[in-house]
Amino acid sequence: MNNKVQYWIDLAEYDFETAEAMLETKRFLYVGFMCHQVIEKALKGYYVHVKNEIPEKIHNLIKLAKQSGLYDLFSLEQKRVLDRLDPLNIEARYPSEKEKLFQALTKEKCRNILMMTKELYQWIKLQLSKS
């Protein structure tokens, strides 16, 4: 893996560890936000790997997956994970949305989000090793 790809994967690893820490400390809003960040950075790493150029400065997971060429390889379930994670980035940033999101996230929901994120993240890393 080249240094530019490794940069994104290292950031994703750090964010995953942060998401786990946020779950432990019951900061549920940030579990979702950090899970979004994990997948965003993994997708950007894959993008750099296949295109050898810097990805667009966007946060839309579906668009990043399509631009990287991974979207068509995703299963329906993996696409659903993107659908679930995508709004957690935006909603966690804006005060009007934070309260609604905070009320909707429970420890069990966050544990599930973390598990889905881990599975998708590992799959993306596997694709990196294949190509």
URJOJO-V580533 format. One record per residue. N is the residue number from 1. RES is the residue in one letter. PSI is psi in radians with two decimals (NA if undefined). Layout:
# URJOJO-V580533
n=(N/N)
res=(RES/RES)
psi=(PSI/PSI)
This chain:
# URJOJO-V580533
n=(1/2/3/4/5/6/7/8/9/10/11/12/13/14/15/16/17/18/19/20/21/22/23/24/25/26/27/28/29/30/31/32/33/34/35/36/37/38/39/40/41/42/43/44/45/46/47/48/49/50/51/52/53/54/55/56/57/58/59/60/61/62/63/64/65/66/67/68/69/70/71/72/73/74/75/76/77/78/79/80/81/82/83/84/85/86/87/88/89/90/91/92/93/94/95/96/97/98/99/100/101/102/103/104/105/106/107/108/109/110/111/112/113/114/115/116/117/118/119/120/121/122/123/124/125/126/127/128/129/130/131)
res=(M/N/N/K/V/Q/Y/W/I/D/L/A/E/Y/D/F/E/T/A/E/A/M/L/E/T/K/R/F/L/Y/V/G/F/M/C/H/Q/V/I/E/K/A/L/K/G/Y/Y/V/H/V/K/N/E/I/P/E/K/I/H/N/L/I/K/L/A/K/Q/S/G/L/Y/D/L/F/S/L/E/Q/K/R/V/L/D/R/L/D/P/L/N/I/E/A/R/Y/P/S/E/K/E/K/L/F/Q/A/L/T/K/E/K/C/R/N/I/L/M/M/T/K/E/L/Y/Q/W/I/K/L/Q/L/S/K/S)
psi=(2.28/2.93/-0.63/-0.66/-0.78/-0.61/-0.86/-0.68/-0.69/-0.73/-0.72/-0.73/-0.81/-0.77/-0.61/-0.76/-0.65/-0.72/-0.73/-0.73/-0.66/-0.61/-0.78/-0.64/0.11/0.56/1.25/-0.61/-0.67/-0.26/-0.89/-0.77/-0.81/-0.59/-0.71/-0.77/-0.67/-0.90/-0.68/-0.82/-0.62/-0.73/-0.69/-0.64/-0.75/-0.70/-0.84/-0.69/-0.79/-0.50/-0.30/0.71/2.86/2.31/2.76/2.58/1.33/2.92/-0.05/1.94/-0.67/-0.77/-0.74/-0.74/-0.71/-0.77/-0.57/-0.28/0.02/-0.46/-0.75/-0.30/-0.30/2.53/2.95/-0.71/-0.71/-0.65/-0.62/-0.61/-0.77/-0.77/-0.64/-0.66/-0.58/-0.85/-0.29/-0.40/-0.90/-0.83/-0.51/-0.29/-0.41/2.21/-0.66/-0.48/-0.42/-0.77/-0.77/-0.77/-0.73/-0.72/-0.48/-0.36/2.17/2.98/-0.74/-0.76/-0.72/-0.65/-0.71/-0.78/-0.75/-0.73/-0.79/-0.69/-0.78/-0.78/-0.78/-0.72/-0.79/-0.65/-0.76/-0.75/-0.63/-0.71/-0.60/-0.70/-0.39/-0.51/NA)
